[in-house]
Amino acid sequence: MSRIHLLRHAQPDYEAIEARGLDFRSRDTAPLSRAGRQQAHETAAALERLGLSEIVSSPMTRTLQTAAIIALRLRLPLTVDIDLREWESGISATETHAGWQRATQQFRDHHGVPQAGARWEGAEQIRERATAALARLPRDGVAVLVVTHAFVIQALTGVDGRAVGFCEHVPFSDGGRSR
């Protein structure tokens, strides 16, 4: 079985999105900040010891840029899996960052279980789609780095009640399939 390593993306820079007055959904196109690029380089150095064979990333810019920095440094192939994407907050393009923050707080307050009227994706739905992505990974004992988002990592691992930090590596075990 493959060994799977989960990694949250590095710190993004939403300033350009906000400065241009782009709609809320444009935040998914935000690049990494200068600090985020540095985090990705430092993380790549730390990951060298894992003997990774490939990297699979969410399609969002912040994850792709994180994964690309690491892939270049470690000379690894990089692929994208849409099922590793960010949590669906249910926020429309015309809503504000404050609306996203409210949805995020509701997700946390209710431990990812949608309440009546909630438009956001629950932890179980995130886990199902992310598990489908992991099932498509090679099964030949190789080590794979999966670069994704905090709520995806939380849904897969059960990490709850705390934020997953930028470029944080979270051990993953799924009942014997990995590690």
Phi, psi and omega in degrees: 000151178288151171262124185252130177242122179267141179219129173282147177301163177283175185295122179276169178237103182271359184302316181296324179295312181294319182297328181272355180066028180290155182293168187304319183292344178292346180300336179289349178262359182295134177280179174287152172284171175302316178297322179295319178297320178295318177302316182296319178296316180294322179294320178303316179299319181290332183278348182307325184289348184279348181064042181295149178248340177197168178232136175238133187233154165297156180280355182289147186305316183296325177283319179298318180293319176300310181297321181295318178299315181292316181299319179295315181297320184264000180055055182241150174290148181233128174235166182241139174231118184298335181285357174263008184299170178299157174304138177276106186281346183078006181275131178283163182299334183274351179280167185261173175301326179298323177296319177296318179298320178297314180298318179298317179295321177298317178303312181294315182299327184254017176052038176079010179259112182298136176265170179307130178087351180291138179257356185272159180285129180280164181301323180296319178293320177298313180301317181299312182288323179291323177296323176298320178295316180295328179294339179274355180288159177301151181243030186252029175083004181282161176262126183239134174264127178249113181260119187212211189239162185304312183292329177293314179297317178298318181294323181285324189255344185083005175298119185219153175084002176211156178281144172272123186288161176299133181060025177278130175271125181242121179303144181231134174216133181235051177076029174109344180294324181241169177047000000 
